[in-house]
């Protein structure tokens, strides 16, 4: 395998990891404004991802950094052409991170509720924008013979791209609902399962239809197996969820996310950014890659560092593997939704806030 092909695969794997992990992370953020009935339940949902959300975002930084180093032309065209939507994503990620950290810094209910709304809105917006962005990358954008993006924001808002945004929102929310069912106890767990069942039917239909549209317009059908895997994973997630097997349901929804992202990259290759003006002007992996020497150095660094990162992140999830519920919350400082001070905290959940 040529080095530029290897690094295309590596970047695809990084995006798979990012959307698998951050997908349920965003889904939990959306559920704080839809599934949770009160502030205590919002606190429970936030605590399910409290120890891991920042680690999940490392995958995005690594994917962007790898793209910059391995495919500088792809990075330049992507980040200049998608400047406004990517800037909005970045702002939302910053606001979301600040909200997680600052929400419990003051006891006033208005202060905490404001940051909780920020988590909901930023998670919702980012979930939609990632689908819009990748829909445009896969389908193609106006790129001229010099490899420059010559369109505007309006070119990124086609019906296909907007449907991609709806699909990513539904997919992440389903993934988050199944994660909530896996990580919580009590009434919120039961309601998360019921919501996941409804989301699976609606979001699944949107996802399969949109992926079919993607394949119908592609020049190759090599990504067709990914569509089959996506359908089987969706059916498996719904069946496991209906039987109360939350672990299998969450794993199946993860496979669904992996299949969707894999289909994107399988459809894209050997291009990295197709041109909607002329296929001959598309950016390819071979033409956009860095020098072979640069790619060799990157390969050795990745081979040494990646296992350590995976081991550390896997250990983190193992430590914080237990379920939590409202009975495990520490008393709220202002007393609005305080729980008994002697409520037991399950091992491996961290310190709820």
N, C-alpha and C positions, 0 to 999 in steps of 0.2 A: 504494500500500500504506500502510495506517495505521501510525503509529509503534509502537503496541503490538504489532501483528502483525510488524513488522520486527524488534522486539527479541525477540519469541518465537523468530523464525528465528535471530537472532544467538546467543541462548543455546543453541538446539539445535545450532548449528554449533560452539560452544565445547565442548559435551559430546561431539560427534562427534570433535573434535580431541583431547580429553582421553582418550577411550577408545581411539582409534586409537593414540596414542603411549604412554599409560600402560598400555594393555592388554598390549602385548608386554613392557613393563617389569615388570608384575606377573607375567606368564607366566615370564619369566626367573627371578624370585624363587622361584616355585614349582618350577621345574626345578632349582634348586640343591639341592633336597632329594629329587628324583626321578630326574633324568637324570644328574647328576654322580656319578661313581663314587668320586672321592677329592677331597682338598682342592685339588689342582692344577686339576682340572676345575671345581670351584666358583669358583676364582679367575678362570678364563677366562670363565665365564658372567657373573660380576659385572663383569668388565672390559668386556664388550660393551656394558653400559649405564652404566658408570661416568661417562663424560663428559656424559650426556644425561638421566639420571633426574630430576635436580632441575629442569631446564628443562621436562620433560614435566609436572611438577606445577603449573607456572604456569598451565596451562589450567584446572585445577580452581579455583585462586584467582580467576581471571578470571571463570569461570562463576558462582561463588558471589557475587562482587562485583557482577556485572552483574544477577543476580537480585535482590540486595538493593536496588540503585538503581532498576532498571526496574520490578520487581514486588514492592514491599515486603510486600503482604498474602500473596503466595505464599511469600515468604521466611519470614515470621513463622509461618505455619501449618506449613510444611515443617519448619523447624528446631525448632519446639516439639513437634510431633507425633512427629518422628523423632529426638528428642533422644538417646536411649540408643544406637541404632545408629549415628548420625552421630558421637557422642562416641567410640564404639569404633573407627570408621573413622579419626577424627582421631588417637587414641592410637596405632593401628597405623601410620599414616603417620609420626608422630613417631618411634616406635621404629625403623621401617624407615630413616628418614633418618639417625638417630643411628648405626645399625648400619653403614650404608655408610661413614660418616665415621670411626668409631672402630675398625672391625674391624682395621685394620692399624697402629693406634697402639702396640700392644704385641706383642712377639714370641712370647709364650706360646701354645701350641697351644690350650689350654683357653679362653683369652680369645677368640681368633679363631673357634674353632668355636662358641662361645656366640653371638657376633654373627651368624654365618652361619645358625644355627638361627633367630635372631630375624628375619632377612630372609625365610627360608622361611615361618615361621608368620604373620608380618604380611602378606606378600603373599597367602598363601592365604586368610586371614580377610577381607581387604579385597576380594579378587576375588569372594567369595561375597556379602558384604554389599552391594556395589553392585548386584548383580543383584536381591537381595531388596528393596532400597530402590526401584529403578526399577519393579519389578513392582508394588509397592504404589501408586506414583504413577500408573501407567498404569491399573490396575484400579480404583482408588478406595479411600479410607479413610473411617472415620467422621468426618464433618464436619457440625457442626450449622448452624442457620440463621444464626448469628452468624459463621460462617467459622472456628470453633474446632475443633481436633481433640479428640474426646471419647472416643477409644479408649485402648487400652493396648498394651504390647509384644506381647501375645498376638495382637492383631488383625493384626499385621504378619507373622505366621508361618503364613499359610495355605498349603495345598499348592501353589497357583499361585505364591506368592512364593518358597517354598523351591525349586521347580523353576527359577524365574528365577535363584536363586543358583547352582544347579548348572550352568545354561547359561552364566552369565557366567564361572564358574570354568573350564569346558571351553573356552570361546571364547578367553579370555585365555591359557590354557596352550597351545592350538593356535597362537595368534598368536606367543607367545613361542618355541615350538619352531621355527617357521619362521624367526623372526628369528635364533635360535641357529644354524640351518643356514646362514643367509645370512652370518653374521658370524664363523664359526669354521672351522678346518681340522682335518683328521685324523679320528680315530675318533669324537670327540664330534659332529662334523658329520654323519657317517653315522648315528649313533644318533638324533640330533635329527630327521633326515628320517624314519627309521622310526617314531619315536614320533609325529611329526606325522601320518603316515598313519593310525595307529590312532586318535589323538585326533579326526581329521577325521571318521571314520566314526561313532564313538560320540557325540562332541560335536555333530556335524552333525545327527544324527537327533534329539537332544534339542532343539537350537536350532530346527529346522524345525517340530517338533511343538509347542514352546512358542509360537512365533510364530503358528502356525495357530490355537492355542487363543486367543491374544490377539485375532486378527482375528475369530474366531467370536463372541466376546463383545462386540466393539466395535459401536457404532451406525453406523459407516461403513466402507466398504471402500476408501476412498481410499488406504490404506496397502498395499493388495494388491501394487502394483508393487514395493514394497520387499521383500516376501517373495520375489517372483520373482528380484529381483537377488541376494538372499541365497542362494538355491538355486544360481543360476548361479555366484556367486563361490565357494561351497563346492566345487562340482564343478571349477571352474577351479583352485582351490588344490590339491586332491587330485591332479588330472591333472598340473599343473606340478611338484608335489613328486615324483610318481612318476617323472618324466622328468629329475629333477635340476636343474630350472630354479628355483633358490631365490628369485631376484629376483621372478619372476612369481608364484611361490607365495605369497611374503610380501605382495606387492601385492594378490593376490586375497583373502587372509585379511583384509587391511585393508579392502577393499571390503565383505567380509562384516560386519565390525564396524560400518562406516558404515551399511550397510543395516539392521542390527538397531536401532541407535540412531535412525535416521531413522524406522523403523516405530513406535518408541515415541512420538516426538513427533507424527508424522502421526496416530496413533490418539488422542493426547491432545487436540489442538487442536479447538475453541477453548478448551477447559478447560485449566487449569494444574494443578489438583488436583480430580479428580472426588470427589463425596461418595457413599459407599456407602449412606447413609441415605435421601437424597432427591436426585435429579439436579438439582432446582431450587436446592439448597444448594451446588452445586459452585462452586469458584473459577474464574472465567474470566479470560482474558488481558485483556479490555477492562476488567473491574471491578477487577482487581488491579494495574493499571498505575499508574505515577507520572503526574504532570502532563505535558501535552504539552511544556511548556517544558523540564522536566527531560530528557525523552526526546530533544528536539532537541539540547541541549547534549551529551548522551551520544553521540549520533550523530556529531556533528562531532569529538569527541575520539577516538572509535573509528576514524573514517575516517582521521585523521592518524596515529594510533599503530600500528594493526594492521599495515600494510605493513612498518614497521620491525621489529616483533617477528617477523613471518614470515621476513623476510630474514635476521635474525640467527640464528634457530633453524635455518633451512635451511642457512646457512653452517656452523653447528656440526656438523650431520650430515655435511656434505660433508668437513669436515676429518677427522672420525673415521670414515671410510667403510671402512677396510681391515679384512680378516679378521685374527683372532688365534688362537693355539693355545697349548698348554702350552710349546712351545719358545720362545715370546716372553715368558714370564714372567720377571721379575727373580728372583734367588735369594731364597727365603724366609729371613727373618732367623734362624729357629730351625733351619733345615736339614732340616725334616721332609719337605718336598716341593720342595726346591730344584732348579732347572734349571741347566744350564751357564751360567756367567757371560757367555760370549761369544755366547749365542744372539741372532740378529738380531731387531730389533724393526721390524715393518713401518711404513712411513710413515703418518701419520695415525691412529694407534691410541691416542695418548696414552702415558702412563707407567704400565704395569701395576703393580699393588701386590699 
